[in-house]
Amino acid sequence: MKSGVPVGQIKGVGPKVVEKLGAMGIYTVDDLVNYFPYRYENYELGDIQRAAHDEKITVEGKVVTGVSVQYYGKMKSRLVFSIQIGSEVLKVSIFGRTFLKKQLEMDTLVTVTGKWDIGRRSITATDVKIGANNGRTIEPVYSLKDIRTPTFQKMIKEALGSGSFLVRDDIPRILQEKYRLISQEDVLAFAHFPKNMEQVRQVQRRVKYEELLKFQLKIQYLRRQIKAKKAGAEKTVDEEKAQKFIDGLPFSLTDAQLRVLKEIKADLLSGSRMNRLLQGDVGSGKTIVAAISLYLVMLAGYQTALMVPTEILGSQHYKSLVELFAPYPEFKIGFLSSSVKGKKRQEILQGLAAGEIHLLIGTHALIQKEVVYKNLGLVITDEQHRFGVNQRRMLREKGEFVDVLMMTATPIPRTLAISAFGDMDVSTINEMPKGRKPVETYLFDTSRLERAMGFIQKTILDKGQQAYVITPLIEESESLDVQNAVEVHALWAHHFKGRAKVGLMHGRLSQAEKDAIMDSFVKNETQILISTTVIEVGVNVPNANLILIYDANRFGLSQLHQLRGRVGRGSEQAYCLLLSDSKTEQSMERLKIMTQTTDGFELSEADLKLRGPGDFFGEKQSGLPVFKMANLVEDYKILEIAMEDARELLSSDEFETNNDFLPLRDYINRTVASEDYQLD
């Protein structure tokens, strides 16, 4: 039976079952046998003397106490009894199984599976079976729809047992031997019918490596295509004018900024199109690196564009860059967003098409069809993960030889930089400007809010400084979001009446209203700004040295870090107050991490582990693949090995000529243009 054969040809699989399998994405025999369990239940008998705390364990023992049932909440119950194993008596508790009470008589032999508490010498059970284990070991758990596990396994057994079934092994023998990987034939047998956990581990090693190797081969092949095409234009860098520009800055660049600039200049001179991600922590100085890059490309005779996710950030960039380039009147700067209309909009569009505007700053309005550039040479996207793949591509395609620089203040962990951006070069600013003091972060609950207000008065307002107060999005409802902000504003305005002016900013205000409120805050006419997360990205008010965040548990670590980055932008000590009444274990863990470090990379690693890569980037625009077994966070060591192997394979002549590598070459040819990973 060949792998492309429809599942309906397996013995015992009728039209109704074919329909059910189709709903699970299983159409061929190959699909069926490669539909792996998502986890395994381990019922191998363990030894409590060797078991680690919180480890899942299965034991056999005799019931030695009566059974008690505890009821709590609505229709919730817990069954508690004790068993003896050898000379030791262990307490067992299991939820919602009151029907077992009559069966658990004294001296009854039971098999218990659950989490081992080494301190309390107890097991919180997930499964209690009357009688001995009787050789029960590993049971695969599949994600199935309207099909029972035994039926599903019977189909797999039938498929694997048919003599003509073709098992394709894509990993060449040389790599299998190098890493002592099991064959694809063993993968299928062990994955679906494991005899012990060692076989499961061998399956996972092999499948994870294969998935990550194929992914790395694909993105590195794409990267080589970019380099080979030289789809760019060599830009002349005037080193003398560049240095004069840098020397004229009111501060010195850090070593990290200088290193990144060197990498960007090398790209501009290379003749290959730049495709670079610039990442750096909040306040590390990415914007000035972007400004110098824009200057270099404008000097070379090209137009440039800076695309940002919000109008507030866009207008702020516009004001700061107009000021920065004031000594260079030969460069004209424009701003474009949906609120720029009429005559003003037409003037910008005409000036752009004529090549009279050298730098255009704006929101996604920059990629509208009517926006035409005469000679676009550099595109920079700020907070790149806020834009979808297609939006970024549309901006790049506004010119013929466009270099691309993407910036993010959400530090991307090394594991994701390797995987999600394997087709890009990654530059990192890992050094903060001199004189910056770390923001002190504290966690408290609502009962101490008035005390926090007193702290704000004494530490911030009495010194002539300012504060942000952030309210969260509640249940993704803009109306509730605004209402929440309005209520908080009323409370704070009343509390600080006569002592400080309290402003209010939220997403339903017009752009003119937002600008007026922000301008008032920048001028210190407003001392406390109550705001939704519209101020999250890029807003720069050096006199604001405190931020209080309501319901901090509703935010991810990276977003909290972004918000915290709005303060501490001057030389004074800054503070971040996290307000949360949540007592859940994960919330407390996340918020405590915030109080322990101000390192964005450390926080993003923690956020990634807690939330996963999909949440971290947003699945639809991340370009991240969906793996059957591999995990980009947990399997980073395998990922690094796979990346190195992919690099070596693509660099060797043997890869193109040796038929041992034919399956991998076919994989690249088959998938390199697929929609699941589009080159950005």
Summary of the structure (lengths in Angstrom):
residues: 680
radius of gyration: 30.4
end to end distance: 40.0
largest distance: 93.4
contacts: 2133
relative contact order: 0.09
helix: 44%
strand: 19%
